[in-house]
């Protein structure tokens, strides 16, 4: 039951990022393309694409946990994906909307850190899956 309740937050977070990504994509297309600020529009487009893919991935991982596939393990893949999504897509959005602010310069290292967290989340998901499918059966 504990894992079920914890997974609700990850599904909610993923769904909100997908919705946010749609808005970001629309802003990039309709606002920055219209103003011919193509570099800012490209940043928002990239943020939107990753936000949608990673938000949906986060929701899928939470559903896999709900189904009991990884029920005995802490939700580290979801945690890494959540943080990575926030730092990567959020950093790109900040850079697109306010490139001249000093705060945005401070957020610039968050973008590659977020990318690494996304990679770590998927690698951890692969490790958990291999462990569940092959290692746990051989131990029993």
C-alpha positions in Angstrom: 0.0 0.0 0.0 2.9 2.3 0.8 4.3 2.1 -2.8 0.8 2.7 -4.2 0.5 6.0 -2.4 4.0 7.1 -3.2 3.5 6.4 -6.9 0.5 8.8 -7.0 2.9 11.7 -6.7 5.1 10.5 -9.6 2.1 10.1 -11.8 0.9 13.6 -10.9 4.3 15.1 -11.4 4.7 13.4 -14.8 1.2 14.5 -15.9 1.9 18.1 -14.9 5.1 18.1 -16.8 3.4 16.8 -19.9 0.8 19.6 -19.6 3.5 22.2 -18.9 5.4 20.9 -21.9 2.5 21.4 -24.2 2.3 25.0 -23.0 6.0 25.5 -23.4 5.9 24.2 -27.0 3.0 26.5 -27.8 4.9 29.5 -26.4 8.0 28.6 -28.4 6.0 28.2 -31.6 3.6 31.1 -31.4 5.5 33.7 -29.4 9.2 33.3 -30.1 8.8 32.1 -33.7 6.5 35.1 -34.4 9.1 37.5 -32.9 11.8 35.7 -34.9 13.8 34.8 -31.8 14.6 31.4 -33.1 17.3 30.4 -30.6 14.8 30.9 -27.8 12.1 29.0 -29.7 14.5 26.1 -30.2 15.3 26.0 -26.5 11.6 25.8 -25.7 11.0 23.2 -28.4 13.7 21.0 -26.9 12.4 21.5 -23.4 8.9 20.7 -24.6 10.0 17.5 -26.3 12.0 16.2 -23.4 9.3 17.3 -20.9 6.7 15.3 -22.7 8.8 12.2 -23.2 10.2 12.2 -19.7 6.8 13.0 -18.1 5.2 10.1 -19.9 8.1 7.9 -18.9 7.7 8.9 -15.3 4.1 8.0 -15.4 4.9 4.6 -17.0 7.5 3.8 -14.3 5.0 4.7 -11.6 2.4 2.4 -13.2 4.9 -0.4 -13.4 5.5 0.0 -9.7 1.8 0.1 -9.0 1.5 -3.2 -10.8 4.0 -4.7 -8.3 6.9 -5.2 -10.6 9.3 -3.3 -8.4 7.3 -3.3 -5.3 10.1 -4.2 -2.9 12.5 -1.5 -4.1 12.6 2.2 -3.3 11.5 4.4 -6.2 15.0 5.6 -7.2 14.3 5.6 -11.0 11.3 7.8 -10.5 13.2 10.1 -8.2 16.1 10.6 -10.6 13.7 11.2 -13.5 11.7 13.7 -11.5 14.8 15.7 -10.6 16.3 15.4 -14.0 13.1 16.6 -15.7 12.9 19.6 -13.4 16.6 20.6 -13.9 16.8 19.8 -17.6 13.5 21.1 -18.9 13.2 23.8 -16.2 16.7 25.1 -17.0 16.0 25.3 -20.7 12.8 27.2 -20.0 14.6 29.6 -17.7 17.2 30.2 -20.4 14.6 30.8 -23.1 12.3 33.1 -21.1 14.9 35.2 -19.3 18.3 34.8 -20.9 19.6 38.2 -19.7 19.1 37.5 -15.9 22.0 36.6 -13.7 19.8 34.0 -12.1 19.5 32.2 -15.5 23.3 32.1 -15.7 23.4 30.4 -12.3 20.9 27.8 -13.6 23.0 26.9 -16.7 24.9 24.1 -14.9 21.5 22.6 -14.0 20.8 21.6 -17.6 23.6 19.0 -18.0 23.1 17.9 -14.4 19.5 17.3 -15.2 20.5 15.4 -18.4 22.7 13.1 -16.3 19.9 12.5 -13.8 17.6 11.5 -16.6 20.2 9.0 -17.9 20.8 7.7 -14.3 17.0 7.2 -13.9 16.7 5.1 -17.0 19.9 3.1 -16.2 18.5 2.5 -12.7 15.2 1.3 -14.2 17.1 -1.1 -16.4 19.1 -2.4 -13.4 15.9 -2.8 -11.4 14.3 -4.7 -14.3 17.3 -7.0 -14.8 17.4 -7.6 -11.1 13.7 -8.4 -10.9 13.6 -10.7 -14.0 16.9 -12.5 -13.6 18.6 -12.1 -10.3 15.7 -12.5 -7.9 14.6 -15.7 -9.6 18.0 -17.2 -9.4 18.2 -16.5 -5.7 15.0 -18.3 -4.9 
